[in-house]
């Protein structure tokens, strides 16, 4: 009994500490397990007001720096909600999950969506995604039925809820380790505030997991792409599916009065001019057709190849440049939104900043 009481008290203390780091220090404590953020109520409950949600796959996790956005857009709380191997279909499920689990007050004021071909064209498909398994295992509220079309969330019974809470409680080691790093960082900065930008102090407390790593051979990675996915997804074949998914996403955003912005993310020429070359024009046409009047920024060729850590993820310096450019785009788009209704059609902007 004494051991059980000690275990419970230790978990309560560490959970309280972790919440402090997450809320007060903007700490991302599920490093390399970013999908677990979805089950931390402190990340969402009543935090939608003045919040900008950064959404997309790992390219957004590495390329959109939440603190750079906050510096450029004062008054907003920016949260990086990107997930590895994310797709358009999974994004809608994640937003529905946030609303179901944490209520309408968790819905952000704005969503900035970073898009790459695999995200738009459902690769990997939800049947091969980790998301259904993660929700089924750790969510105390719902499971995900992937057999229905489209996939839908189903309320869990009491037994399933208790089991999921137990699994989540016993899977806290990584989060608690991150909390201790957050406390260490806060202590150092209280003495040496000028060290706030030192990346080694931020490692494990920010979403990015590649920025401290050296670049890799992009030609070699291109071969890995061809091995894992011999040919790129076909935008023409996927067109009807993408349009239906985008329409469902737009309906959700309109129902919750969420401002929406879309960014076509940078990719290296090894992808644009080689791997994606046979389908890229079709992808771009499909993307622009579904975006319609939504503010859109095309950054596909915004970065040089030497600014990538690999073929698709920017290095830290490039991520800063991308984040500042996207923040500028938000300011430009919002200026258009506040004009007379006849001028509310937002411009599409290419990588050079031209309308």
C-alpha positions in Angstrom: 0.0 0.0 0.0 2.8 2.4 0.8 4.5 1.7 -2.5 1.2 2.3 -4.3 0.6 5.6 -2.5 4.2 6.7 -3.3 3.7 5.8 -7.0 0.4 7.8 -7.2 1.9 10.8 -5.4 5.0 10.8 -7.7 2.8 10.6 -10.8 0.6 13.5 -9.5 3.7 15.6 -8.8 5.3 14.9 -12.2 2.0 15.5 -14.0 1.6 18.9 -12.3 5.2 19.7 -13.2 4.7 18.6 -16.8 1.5 20.8 -17.1 3.5 23.8 -15.9 6.2 23.3 -18.5 3.6 22.7 -21.3 1.5 25.7 -20.4 3.9 28.3 -18.9 7.1 27.3 -20.8 5.5 26.3 -24.2 7.1 22.9 -23.8 6.4 20.1 -26.3 7.1 17.1 -24.0 6.2 14.2 -26.3 9.3 14.5 -28.4 9.4 11.9 -31.1 5.9 10.9 -30.1 4.1 14.0 -31.2 0.8 12.1 -31.7 0.6 11.8 -27.9 0.0 15.5 -27.6 -3.6 14.8 -28.8 -4.4 13.3 -25.4 -3.0 16.1 -23.2 -6.1 18.1 -22.2 -3.9 21.0 -21.1 -2.8 21.5 -24.7 -6.4 22.2 -25.8 -9.0 22.9 -23.1 -10.2 26.5 -23.4 -7.1 27.5 -25.4 -8.7 28.1 -28.8 -9.1 31.9 -28.3 -6.3 33.8 -30.2 -4.7 30.5 -31.0 -3.1 29.7 -34.4 -2.9 25.9 -35.0 -0.1 24.8 -37.3 -1.2 21.7 -39.1 0.3 19.2 -41.5 2.8 16.4 -41.6 6.4 16.2 -40.5 7.4 19.0 -42.9 5.3 21.4 -40.8 6.8 20.0 -37.6 10.3 20.8 -38.9 9.5 23.9 -41.0 7.1 26.0 -38.9 8.6 27.3 -35.7 5.9 28.3 -33.3 8.0 30.9 -31.5 9.0 32.6 -34.8 5.3 32.9 -35.6 4.6 34.4 -32.1 7.4 36.9 -32.5 6.0 38.0 -35.9 2.3 37.9 -34.9 2.1 39.4 -31.4 -1.1 38.6 -29.4 -1.5 35.1 -30.8 -0.7 31.8 -29.1 0.8 29.5 -31.8 0.7 25.7 -31.4 2.4 23.2 -33.7 0.0 20.3 -34.1 1.8 18.7 -37.0 2.0 14.9 -37.0 4.3 12.5 -38.8 2.8 11.0 -42.0 -0.3 13.2 -41.6 -2.8 13.3 -44.5 -5.9 15.4 -45.3 -8.2 12.7 -44.2 -6.4 12.3 -40.8 -6.4 16.1 -40.3 -10.2 16.2 -40.3 -10.3 13.3 -37.8 -7.9 15.1 -35.5 -10.0 18.3 -35.6 -13.1 16.3 -34.9 -11.3 14.6 -32.0 -10.2 17.9 -30.4 -13.8 19.1 -30.6 -15.3 15.9 -29.2 -12.7 15.4 -26.4 -12.2 19.1 -25.3 -15.2 21.0 -26.6 -15.8 24.0 -28.9 -13.6 26.3 -26.8 -10.6 24.2 -27.9 -11.1 25.1 -31.5 -8.4 27.5 -32.8 -9.1 30.9 -34.2 -6.9 30.2 -37.2 -5.4 27.1 -38.9 -2.3 27.3 -41.1 -2.1 24.1 -43.2 1.2 23.1 -44.7 0.7 20.8 -47.8 2.9 18.4 -49.7 1.9 15.9 -52.3 1.7 12.9 -49.9 -0.4 14.9 -47.5 -3.0 15.9 -50.1 -3.0 12.5 -51.9 -3.6 10.3 -48.8 -0.2 8.6 -48.4 -0.1 6.7 -46.2 -3.8 5.7 -46.3 -5.6 5.7 -43.0 -5.7 1.8 -43.1 -1.9 1.9 -42.9 -1.6 4.8 -40.5 -0.7 4.7 -36.8 -3.5 7.2 -35.9 -6.3 4.6 -35.5 -4.2 2.5 -33.2 -3.1 5.4 -31.1 -6.6 6.8 -30.7 -8.0 3.3 -29.9 -5.2 2.7 -27.3 -4.9 6.0 -25.5 -8.1 8.0 -25.9 -10.5 7.7 -23.0 -13.3 9.1 -25.1 -13.5 7.5 -28.5 -12.1 4.9 -30.9 -11.8 5.3 -34.6 -13.8 3.1 -37.1 -11.8 3.0 -40.3 -14.2 0.5 -41.9 -16.9 3.2 -42.4 -16.7 5.6 -45.2 -15.5 8.1 -44.2 -13.8 7.0 -41.0 -15.6 8.1 -37.9 -15.1 8.5 -34.2 -17.2 6.2 -31.9 -17.7 6.8 -28.2 -16.0 4.3 -25.9 -17.8 2.5 -23.1 -16.8 2.7 -19.4 -14.4 -0.3 -19.6 -12.7 1.0 -22.7 -12.3 4.4 -21.2 -10.7 3.1 -17.9 -8.3 0.8 -19.9 -7.2 3.8 -22.1 -6.6 6.0 -19.1 -4.5 3.3 -17.5 -2.4 2.9 -20.7 -1.9 6.6 -20.9 -0.9 6.9 -17.3 1.7 4.2 -17.6 3.1 5.7 -20.8 4.3 9.0 -19.3 8.0 8.4 -19.0 8.9 10.5 -22.1 6.7 13.3 -21.0 8.1 13.4 -17.5 11.7 13.4 -18.9 10.7 16.4 -21.0 9.3 18.1 -18.0 12.6 17.8 -16.2 14.4 19.2 -19.2 11.9 22.1 -19.1 12.6 22.8 -15.5 16.4 22.7 -16.2 16.0 25.1 -19.1 13.8 27.5 -17.0 16.5 27.5 -14.2 19.3 28.2 -16.6 17.4 31.0 -18.3 16.6 32.6 -15.0 20.3 33.1 -14.5 21.4 33.5 -18.1 18.4 34.9 -20.1 20.6 35.6 -23.1 20.9 31.8 -23.8 17.2 31.5 -24.7 18.0 30.9 -28.4 20.6 28.2 -27.8 19.2 25.2 -29.6 20.8 22.7 -27.2 18.6 24.2 -24.5 15.5 23.8 -26.6 16.2 20.2 -27.8 13.5 17.9 -26.7 11.2 20.8 -25.8 10.3 21.9 -29.3 8.5 19.9 -32.0 11.4 19.5 -34.4 13.5 16.4 -34.1 16.0 16.8 -37.0 17.4 20.3 -36.6 20.3 19.2 -34.4 21.3 16.5 -36.9 23.7 16.8 -39.9 22.3 16.8 -43.4 22.0 13.5 -45.2 22.7 12.6 -48.9 19.7 13.6 -50.8 20.5 11.4 -53.8 20.6 8.4 -51.4 17.3 9.4 -49.8 15.7 9.7 -53.2 16.5 6.0 -53.7 14.8 5.3 -50.4 11.7 7.1 -51.6 11.7 5.0 -54.8 12.1 1.8 -52.7 9.3 2.6 -50.3 6.9 4.2 -52.7 8.1 3.2 -56.3 5.8 5.8 -58.0 4.2 8.9 -56.5 0.4 9.0 -55.9 -1.7 9.9 -58.9 -3.5 13.3 -58.5 -5.9 12.5 -61.3 -7.0 9.2 -59.8 -7.2 10.7 -56.4 -9.1 13.8 -57.5 -12.6 13.0 -56.5 -11.5 11.7 -53.1 -9.4 14.8 -52.4 -12.3 17.1 -53.4 -14.7 15.3 -51.1 -12.2 15.3 -48.1 -11.5 19.0 -48.7 -15.2 19.9 -48.8 -15.7 18.1 -45.5 -12.7 20.0 -44.0 -14.0 23.3 -45.3 -17.5 22.6 -43.9 -16.0 21.9 -40.5 -14.0 25.1 -40.6 -16.9 27.3 -41.6 -19.1 25.7 -38.9 -16.5 26.7 -36.3 -15.7 30.1 -37.8 -12.0 29.2 -38.2 -9.8 31.4 -40.5 -7.9 29.1 -42.9 -4.6 29.5 -44.7 -2.8 27.0 -47.0 0.9 26.9 -47.8 2.4 24.6 -50.4 5.6 23.6 -48.6 9.2 23.7 -49.9 10.6 20.6 -51.5 14.0 19.9 -52.8 14.6 19.7 -56.6 15.4 15.9 -56.1 11.7 15.6 -55.5 10.2 18.4 -57.6 12.3 17.7 -60.8 12.8 14.0 -60.4 10.5 11.9 -58.3 7.3 14.1 -58.5 8.0 15.4 -62.0 5.5 13.1 -63.9 2.6 14.2 -61.6 3.6 17.5 -60.1 1.6 19.7 -62.6 -1.5 17.6 -61.9 -0.9 17.9 -58.2 -0.6 21.6 -58.4 -3.7 22.0 -60.5 -5.7 19.8 -58.0 -4.4 21.8 -55.0 -5.2 25.1 -56.5 -8.7 23.9 -57.6 -9.6 22.8 -54.0 -8.1 25.8 -52.3 -10.3 28.2 -54.3 -10.6 31.5 -52.4 -8.7 30.4 -49.3 -5.5 32.4 -48.8 -2.7 30.4 -50.5 1.1 30.7 -50.5 3.2 28.6 -52.9 6.7 28.0 -51.4 7.5 24.8 -53.3 10.8 26.3 -54.6 11.4 28.8 -51.8 14.5 27.0 -50.5 17.8 25.9 -52.1 18.7 22.2 -51.9 21.4 23.0 -49.4 18.8 24.4 -47.0 17.3 21.0 -46.5 18.4 18.4 -44.0 17.0 15.8 -46.4 14.8 16.0 -49.5 11.8 17.5 -47.7 12.6 18.8 -44.2 14.3 22.2 -43.9 17.3 22.8 -41.6 16.9 25.2 -38.6 18.1 28.3 -40.5 15.7 27.6 -43.4 12.8 26.9 -41.0 13.3 30.3 -39.5 13.1 31.9 -43.0 10.0 29.8 -43.9 8.3 30.7 -40.6 8.9 34.4 -41.0 7.7 34.3 -44.7 4.5 32.4 -43.7 3.8 34.8 -40.8 4.2 37.7 -43.3 1.7 36.0 -45.6 -0.8 35.7 -42.7 -0.5 39.4 -42.1 -1.1 40.1 -45.8 -4.1 37.8 -46.0 -5.6 39.3 -42.8 -5.3 42.8 -44.3 -7.3 41.6 -47.3 -9.9 39.9 -45.0 -10.5 43.3 -43.2 -11.1 45.2 -46.4 -14.5 45.8 -48.0 -16.3 42.5 -48.7 -16.0 43.1 -52.4 -12.2 42.8 -52.0 -12.2 39.8 -49.6 -10.9 37.4 -52.3 -7.4 36.7 -51.0 -4.5 36.6 -53.5 -2.5 33.4 -54.3 1.1 34.2 -53.8 4.1 32.4 -55.3 7.4 31.7 -53.6 8.9 35.1 -54.6 6.0 36.9 -52.9 4.4 38.0 -56.2 0.5 38.0 -56.4 
